[in-house]
Amino acid sequence: MRILYVLLGLIVVGAWAQVLPNITKPPCDSPQAEAAAAVFQDYINAQRTSGFKYALNQIDEIKISTTPDTEIYKMELDLLETKCHVLDPRPLADCPVRTKAEAAVEADCDVVLTKSGGVLVVTAHRCESEPETSAEDICLGCPHLLPLNDTNALQMATSSLAAFNNRTANVTISKFAVLEVGRLTTQIVSGATQLYAEYAIVETNCTTTDDDNCAPLNQTLATYGFCTAGSVSGNVSVDCRIFTPEPAVAPATNGTVPLLMVDMGLLSAESAESLDPVSVASLIPIVKREAPAAETVAPGSQPVNIPLIPFCPGKVKHF
């Protein structure tokens, strides 16, 4: 009877061994980790309908659970806001990342990906973004973010678009309207307050000689663009880039839920809307780790401690 119990125990243990996944923790700079992070970077930029594109800055952590059929990647990633609006057709590689002096915004993301049949797919994620600025980084003469409902900055943005429409009256047929305000900043230069605005624009059904009762054209027909404007001592300047061909990403509309969450006030376009993040109930808490120290012992000498080699976080790509 005792032998029978032993055999049954071995069978149960073997069955559990087949069910339990194999957990691995590759280095954060490994090709495997970089490939998974790139999948999420492309996914988040393709899915976003407002705000700016984001670029990977650092892989903080990665854990892979392997079963006979699938691999589940659980990762912590840091991304930085670029200067390209999500409607901008330029590839991400051509989009510069904002520097700290330009009031950079960082997104911290918990991500779950599933690999089946050799294909990685994002299955869950949650991101929180905040200014990438510490006390020692504060620059008194640098731009500072404003809430997206700042009255003076919004009035300046409206005036700048009117100037653009008047300037292009003999070049384009239609007026453009503000689609969304992506960023408002202020800066003190020589004691004077300067305002800056970045906003997306959409073609309307009005010509430049019509009245102001205009409506945006249908998504499939409209032309989109992006403007940067500034006001110095009351003098407004504007520079708009019209996108051609039409962007593949649909523009934001009322009720659209963005994919990045902003907790630090109205910092960028996505913060103006509520967010129901993708469920991450399956996320396993991730603990930072380092490789164990190795010891080298020479004959007749004391053990020599070898410095710890960190597997994670990975290298910083920008700052």
Buried (B, 14 or more C-beta within 10 A) or exposed (E): EEEEEEEEEEEEEEEEEEEEEEEEBBBBBBEBBBEBBEBBBEBBBEBBBBBBBBBBBBBBBBBBBEEEEEBBBBBBBBBBBBBBBBBBBBEBEEBEBBEBEBBBBBBBBBBBBBBEEEEBEBBBBBBBBBBBBEEEEEEEEBBBBBBBEBEEBBBBBBBBBBBBBEEBEEEBEBBBBBBBBBBBBBBEEEEEEBBBBBBBBBBBBBEBEEEEEBEBBEEEEBBBBBBBBBBBEEEBEBEBBBBEEBBEBEBBEEEBEBBBBBEEEBBBBBBBBEBEBBEBEEBEEBEEEEEEEEEEEEEEEEEEEEEEEBBBBBEEBBE
